[in-house]
Amino acid sequence: MSGENRSYTRMDKADRSAIQHGLDKRKGCREIARSIGRSPSAVAEEVKKHRTWKDGPRRAEIVPDHLEGVSCAHLLRWPWTCNGCMAYRKACGRAQRMEYKAALAQGASEKTRSGARRGINRREAEFERIAFEIRSDILDGKSPEQICLAKPHLKLAPSTLYRWAERGYFSMSSMDFRRKVGYKPRRERVGPKPTSHGKERSYAAFCALPDEVRARACEMDTVIGRARDARCLLTLFLRPCKIQLALLLPEKSSSAVASALDSLERALGRSLFERLFGIILTDNGGEFASTEAIEASAFGGDARCRVYYCDVRASQQKGACERNHVELRKMLPKRRGVSFDALDERDCAFVMSHVNSQPRPSLMGLTPLQMLRAADEHAFEALSTALGVEEVCFDDLRLTLDAVNEQRGERGLGPLA
């Protein structure tokens, strides 16, 4: 190691062990420095900075920089410690005795480095500005990932926001982040069983389709409000652009599902409907039992789509749709007394506009609506006209029930809950 310049690398445990060995052998500062490829000043500073008390109640504690009443010359200049002294192993009668131990020095160095990473590496005024922006966005239901994507000028990572909030820097906790809340595990796991709609419409048949066909499939499901509500939402999740549409159903029945799809087909036209919803994957709910009604075109003739069914008790097979319901539930939460019977088409348009205007990390920071417009301008315009969906800028994005109730109040309607 002699002659190797390591001036710009951090001193490690091996270096400190070599320093302790040199001190015990009564070697000079320059000789030790040459052996580990360091400067003499770096070695002297290391010894003086990490020397500890040898005896008494302060044993193993770091010696402070400024001392008074030191009588031994070895402690006032190199070697700064009692290492190598003839009386090192026995009492010499002096009140102050110090030593350099590699293990203790390494521990003190790691503690200093760890402490330097704590706190916030921002000026107070800058942090207050960041905290104001972040807190308002989080209370609007936006995730740390979305905030960091939409506001790169903050120069933050999502993990940093989670860490700051956990330490209470925003007067917030992990409960304010919806994705940080855990879910209660199921009491028992029941294995899936094949669908009753036949092998030709099973999930295995769906998986046998070409990759490009499955990639553009639509996942269909329903979302309910209160148990006594008659109305529910029919959700259609388009895999390519991750956009989720919500159609209001007067009741949870197969005839209502077929009627909603008929209305959507008439608004979009048959060719566009087939391009967007030509392959549908859904579950075995009673509202999807009538395959013929779902597939039958409102214009007559051949079927407008092909329906496949997940295995029974295997909703994860259309997991993208299920996961995206989390975004929908931010604005129409469960167990909050939200009445779906009070919903109207403008409420659905408002919810779809905000849910689909969230920047997604999986879309390289684009929103589902931006992705759809980039992929198919005609489909974007047609869905916007048919369903009233609009793009919402990030600063106006609000993913809360209060936002829905406020827009209802502007229209002279009462709150949903």
N, C-alpha and C positions, 0 to 999 in steps of 0.2 A: 504494500500500500504506500510505501515511501515514494514521495515525489508526485503522487496523484493529487490534483487540486480538487478538493470537495468543498470549497468555500461557500458555494451557493446551494448546498443541500442541507437538510435538517439533520442535526446530530441525533444518532440513534442509540440503541442500547449497547451495541457492539463498541461504538466510540466511547461511551461512558465507562464501559468495563475496562477498556484499554487505558483510559485516564486514571481510573482507580488503581489498576495494576501498576502504572507508572509512578503514582504517588506513593504506593506502598514500597516500591523499590527505590525511592528517593531519587527519581529521575528529574531532570530539569524540564522546564516548561517547553523549550524549543525542541528538545528530544522527543517529548510526548507528542507535540504538534506534528513533527515530521512523520512519526509512526502512523498517524491516522490521516494524514493529508490535510491538516487544518492549520490555520494561522495561530501563532503563540497567543495573540490577544483573545482569540476565540476560546482557547483552552483555559486561559486564566479567568476569563469572564464566566465560563461554565462552572468552574470549581467554586468561585466566589459566590455565584448566584444560587447554587444548589447544595452548598455545604449545610450540615445539620448539627445540632447539639449532640454530643456523645453521651453525656451523663445527666442524671437528675431528672426532675419531673418534666423537663422540656425535651427529653431525648427524642430524636428523630424529627424534631421540628426544624423548619428552615431558619437559618440564622438571619436576623435583620441586617440591612445594609450598614446602618450606622450603629456602632457599638462604643461603649465607654468603659474604661477600666480594664482594657485588655493589656496584660503584662508580657505575654509571650510574643517574641518577634516573628515567630513562624506563622502567627495568626494575623499579622499586620502586613505582610508581604508574602510572596510565593514561598511555600505552597498554600498559604491561607488556611491550612488545616493541620491536624495532628497526625495525619497519615505519614508513615515512614519514621516518625519520631521513636527514639529508643524507649520512651516511656508510654508509647501508644497503648500497649496491652495492659498496663498497670497504672495505678493512680500516681500522678506526678505532684499532687498537692495544689495544683492551680485550680481556681474556681471555674474558669471557662475553658472547656475543651470541645473542639469541633472536629468533624470528620467528613469525608466525601464517600458516599456509598452510591454505586451505580444504580442499584434497584430503586433507592429512594429518589435519586435525581430523575430517573426515567418516569416514575410515578408523578412527581411534581410537574414535570414538563407536560405530560399528557393531561393533567388536570388543568393546567394553564391554557392549553390548546382547546380543550373542551369548553372551558368557561368563555373563551373568546368567541365561540360560535353561538353563544346564548344571547338573548335579547334581540334587538332589531337594528339592522345595519342601515338605518335611515335617519335623516335629520328630523327633529321633532315636528316642524311645520309640514314637511313632506309626508311624514307618517300620518298626521292628522287629516291631510287631504285625501290620502289613500284610504284611510279608515272610513271617512265619510262616504266615498264612492262605493266601497265594498259593502258596507253595512246596508245602504239603501238597496243595492242590487240583491243581496242575500235575502232581505226581507221581502223583496218582490218575487222570490222563488227561484232565482237563478243560481246555478251551481258554480263552484269555484272554477271548474274547467271552462265553462262558458264565459265567465268574467275575464279570465286570463286570455282567452281567444279574442274576445271583443275589445279588450283594452291592453294591447301589447305595450303601450307607453308606461304602464305600471311596472313592467319588468319583474313580474312575479310568477311563481309556479303554483299550481293548485295545492301541492303539498305544503307550501309556505302558508297559504291562507288557512288550511286546516290546522296547522301547528299554531298559528297566531290565535285563532279562535279558541283552541283548546286551552291556551294559556290565559284566556280572558282579556286579550288586548282590545277587543272590540266590545267589551261587556256582553259577550256572547258565549255560547257553549256548543258542543257537538250536536245538541238537539236541534239547533237552528239549521243544520245541514240535513236535508231529508235523507240523503243516501247514507249518512252515518248512523241512522237509527237501525237497529237490528230487527229481524223478524223472528217471531216465535216459531220454533220447528214444529212440524206436524207430529202428532202423537204416534201415528203409525203409518208405515209406507205400504201402499197397496200397489201391486204390480199392474202394468197396463194390460189390456186385452184387445183383440182386434175389433175394429168397428163393425157394426151390424149392417153397414151399407154395401158390403161385398168387397171382394178382393180387388176388383177393378177400380174402386174408389178409395182404397186404403192408403195409409201413409207409405207403405212399401211400394205401392204403385206410383205414388207421387215421387218417391226417391228414385224410381227407375227412369224418370223423365230425364232428358238431357240437361246438363248443368245450366246452360243459358236459359232454358225454359223455367227451371226452378228459381233462377236468380230474379226473374221478372214477375214472379207470382205475387198474388195479393193474399194477405192473411186477414180473415174475417172473424169477428167476435161481437159480443154484446156487453154493454156495461149498464148496470142497474143503479138506481138511487136507493130510496127507502124501500123496505120490504113490501109495503102496501101500495107503492106507486104502480100505476098501470103502464106508464110510458118508460121507455128505455132508449139507449143509444146503440145504433149499429155502427161498429167501427171497421174501417177498411184500411189496412196498412199496406202501402206499396213498397215492396222491398228495395227496388233500385234507388229511390230517392229518400226513403224513410219518412215519407209523408203519411199522416194518419187522418183520415176523414171520419166525421161523426155525423150520422144521419139520425134524425129523431123519428122513433117508431111510436105509433099510438098504443101499441101493445106488443108484448114479447111473444110473437107467434110467427109461424112459417108464412102465413099470408101477408103479414105486415112486412116481413123481410123481402118477400118477392115484390110487393108493391113499391117499396123504397128503391129497390134495384131497377124496377121498371121506370120510375120517375127519373132516376139518374141516367139511365140509358137514353130516354127521350131528350134529356137536356144536353147530353154529350154527343149524341149520334151513335149509331151502331158501330161504325168502324173504330171510333176512338174508344168506346166502351170495351170492345174486344181487345184493343191494344193494351189498355190499362188493367182490365179485370178479366182477361181471357182464361187465366188459371187461378182458381181460388182454393185456398187451404183453410179449413175451419174445423171446429170441434163437433161433438156429437150432441149438442144441445137440441132440445125439442123444437126451437125456432128455426133450425136448419134441417129439419127432418125431410122436408119436401124438396128433394133434389130436382125433380122435374120443374117445379115452379121457379126455383132459383135460376136454372139454366135456360128456361124458355124466354125467347126474345119478346120484347113488347111490340116489335114490328112483325112478329110471326116468322115463319121459315125455320131455318136451322138454329141450333142452340147458340146462345151468345157467349157462353163460357163453359168451362169444365170444372166441376167441384170435386175436391178430394177431402177426406176426413182423417183427422189425427186418430191415433189409437185412443181407446177409452182410458181416462185418467192419465193422459200424457199431454197436457196442454203445453209442455215445454217444447213440443214438436213445432209449434208456431210461437216460439219464444219472443221473437221480435215484436209481435203485436202485444203480447202480454207485458213485456218490459215497457213498451211505450205507453201503456195505460198508467204507469206511474206519473208520466208528465200530464196526462189528462186529469188524474186524481189530484194534482196540485190545485187545479181550479175548481174541480167538483169533488171534494174529498168525501171519503166514507165517514160514517158515524158522526156527521156534523148536522144531520137533519136536513140535508139538501134534498129538495123536492124536485124530482125529474118531471112530475106532472105540471109544474109551473114553467118548465123550459119552453122556449119557442125557437124558431129557426134562426133568429138574429143572435140568440144566446149561443147556439151551436156554431154560427159563423165567427163570433167573437172568440170562442174557445179555440176553434181550429186555427184561427189567424195567429193567436199567441203561441199555442203549442208548436205550430210548424214554423215559427219565426225564431226558434232558438238555434244558435250556432251549435253544431255538433262536431266534436273532435273526430269522429269517424268519417265525416264529410270534409275534412281539412278546413274546418272553421266555417263552412257554408251552412246555411239553414236548409231544411227540407224544401221550402218553397223556392229558394234560389237554385237548389239542385234540379228541381223539376223544370224551372224556367230555362235553365241552361241546357237541359237534355231535350225538352220538348216544349217549345214556346206555345204551340197550338193547344196542347193539353193544359198548360198553365192558365192560359186565357179562358179556356172552356170551363175549367173547374172554378176559377175565380168568379165567372159570370153565373154559373149554375148554383154555387153554394155560398157565394158572398165572402170567400176567403181573401184576405188582404195581407200583404207583407207589413210587419210591424218592426220599426227600427229598434235597436237594442236598448236605447235609453228609455223608450216608451213601453218596453216589454214588462208585463206584470203577470205572474203565474200564480195568482192567489184568488180565493173566493171573493175577497173584498173587491177585486177588480171587476168581477162579473156582476156583483151587486151594484157597484157604482154605475156601470153602463146601463143596467136595468133602471136605476133611479133616474138617469137622464132621460129615459123613455117613459117615465111616469109609472113604472112597475115596481112592485115590492121586492124585497130580497128573497133569495132562494132559501135561506136559512137564517 
